[in-house]
């Protein structure tokens, strides 16, 4: 008689929404991606929208603790990043790169990113936000994170959804599944590795 194989606990995936611009398109993209994650039984999702949880833009002196008000703002974000097994970054492309709000959130943290995978969902005009993603890959490598090769890129994103905010291109849904499957593989592998031996940056 074979022993039952225990199923791993669901992976905790934090969606980090980078856009903070008024009239932004990010909520439409976020709802779409969250819908895909909600359909999976191997992932639990936490949406961290930087427009709703803004962080200060002035960092303390190196090695100094943050001011009390800053610590309160970080408390709304930092524990959620630390608890995540993996991340999905949703980013527009501003001036061939990603938003300052996203860089600010990245820079406020360090070990929260270590040995964890990141999948990217970008949107924009003709480029689909791909230049923002390429910049993010370099930054996250410096922070000991692993970025997923396959991305989801929405070109001319404003015309990619119908009036009910459903995607009009089936290939985009397929791209999300591929990215999330890869994210799940890396998230489980790295979670098990961190559990067996703490990561040393």
N, C-alpha and C positions, 0 to 999 in steps of 0.2 A: 504494500500500500504506500503510495507516494504522499509525502507531506505537502500540505497546502502552501503555496507560494504567497507570502505576504506582499501586498501592494504598497509601493512607496507612498508616503504622504504627498498630498497635492503640492505642487510647486507654487511658491508665492511670487507672483509677477507684478511688479510696480510699473504702471504706465506713467511716464514723466512727460507732461505736456509743456512744451517750451514756449509757445507763443503767448504773449501778454498784450498784444495790440488790440485796440478797440475795433469792433466789427470783425473780429478774427474768424477764420474758417476752422480753427482747430477743434471746436466742439463737434463739428460734423464728422471729422476724421476720427476723433476719439470715440464717439458713439459706435462707429462702424467697427473699429478695432476691438473695442470692448465686447461688442456682440460676438465676434469670433472667439474671444477668450471665454466668454460665458458659456459657449457651446461645448467647451472641453471639460472633461472630468479629471484631467491631470493638472489643472492650473486654477488657482484662485487669484483674483485680480484686485488691485488697489490703484485707483486713479489719483495721481498727485498733479493737480493743475496749478502751475506757478502763478496764474492770474488770481487764483483763490487763496494761495498760500505763499505770498511774496516774501522773499528774503531780503535783508539789508544789502545794499550794494557796497558798503565800506567794510572791509575785513579788518579785524584787530591786528595789532602788531604781531609779528611771527612769534608763536609760543605763548601769547597772552590770551587769557580767557575772554569770551565775548561779554559784552555788557548785558545786564539783566534783560532788557527789552529784546535784545538780539537772541539771547538764549531762549526766550519765550517763542520767538518766531521759528527758531530752529527746531524746537520741540514738536512743532506741527509737521515737520518733514523728516528730520534725521532718523528717528526711530523706525519710521516706515521704510526708509531706504535700507537701514541696517537689517530689517527683518526680511527683505526681499531675497529670493533665490536668483532672480533674473529681472531684467528691465526691458521695457520697450520705450524708446525715445520717439516722441512725435514732434517733428520739427518742420517749420517752413524754411524757406531760403531767403535770407535778407542780405542783399549786396554780396552774393556769391558765398555766403556762409550762414551760420546758424544764429539764433537770437541771443542777445546779451543776457536775458533772463536765464537761459539754459546754461550758459557758461558760468554765470554767477552761482547757480545751484550746484554745478559740478565742483566749483572751486571751494565752496563752503564745506565740502566733504572729501574724505580720502579713503579710509579703510572700508567705508560702506560699499565701495566699488570693487574692492580687491577680490580677484578670482571669481568673478561673477560674469555671466554673459549678457550682452546687450544686443537687442534687435532694433532696427531702425525703420521708421515709417516717415517718409518725407513727402512734401507736396510743394508745388509751385507752378511756374509757367512751363516753358518748353523744357527746362532742365529737370523738372519734377523734384527739385530739392537735392539732387544727387551731390552737388558741390558742398552743401552743408554736411551731408553724411561723411564725405571724404575728410573734411576737417575734423569732425567728431571722432573718427577712427584714431587719428593721431593723438588727440587729447586723451582719449580713454585708454589707449595703450600705455601712456605715461602713468596712469592710475591703476595699472595692473588688472585691467578688465579685459575680457575676451569679446570681440565684436563678431557678430554673425555675418557670414559672407553674403547670403541672400538678403536683399532689402525689399521693402515695398515702396515704390516710387510712383506718386500720382502726378502725371504731367497734365498741365492745364486743369488742375484739380477742381476748379469752380464749375467746370462743365462735366465733371465725372459722376455727379450724383443727381438723382431725380428729385422731385418735389417732396418726397417722403424721406429724403436723405439716404436712399438706397443706392449702392454703386451701380453704374450702368455698364461696366466692363467686367465680364466674368473672369477675365485673366487676372484682374486685381484681387479677387477673392482667392484664386488659386495661389497667387503670390503670398498672400497672408498665411495660408495653410502651410506652405513650404517653409516660410520664415519661422513660424511658431513651432513646427516640428523640429527644426534645427535648434531653436532656442530651448525647447524641452530637453533634447538630448544633452546639450551642454550644461543646462541648469542642473539636471539630475547628476551628471558625471562630476561636476564641480562641487555640488553639495556633498556628495559622498566623499570626495577627496578632502574637502575642508573638515568634514567630521572625523576622518581618519587621521588627518595631520593638519594642524592649523597652518594657514598660508603665511609665509614670511616674505614681506615685501622688501 
